């Protein structure tokens, strides 16, 4: 079984925030693969389903913690413990300010890099889970980060946000099969984004 968690904040006022791109991605995975209805469990919202792979269907659970972003570990840890899953069976989708907008990178293990949601999950689970990092760019100074991640995507940004979310869902069979490197490559093939300094937009040098 695969536990796919998306990070974000609950409530309509946060729905289009950069911090909620993880929610957006897992919602699209659930929609694309016909998961069941959303219900409350594990201090979050869950949807159960299967993702087809060449080796057969993989049972999967979508989880959107409702504990607020910085305390996501309580919800994720509860679900992982209930199903007695290993951290390697957990994939977390979240916004990454140290990647340029539209870039996508898979990573297993490592530090939190200042992300309080990832720090919370690490404290509850261990650092050895799989991370689907969705680039949203950096505002240019650490004092501007909170305002950046808690602000909505601009209309112009949807030209890369929507294709990236769709690509994460369309390529999901590779994720379910444990082929993280191939999944990353396929997401970037389906939704290409130029390599750039994540702070370039803050300096007016972005596209």
Secondary structure by P-SEA (a helix, b strand, c coil): cbbbbbbbbccccccccccaaaaaaaaaaaaaaccccccccccbbbbbbcccccccbbbbbbbbbccccccaaaaaaaaaaaaccccccbbbbbbbccccccbbbbbccccccccaaaaaaaacccccbbbbbbbccccccccaaaaaaaccccccccccaaaaaaaaaaacccccccaaaaaaaaaaaaccccccccccccccccc
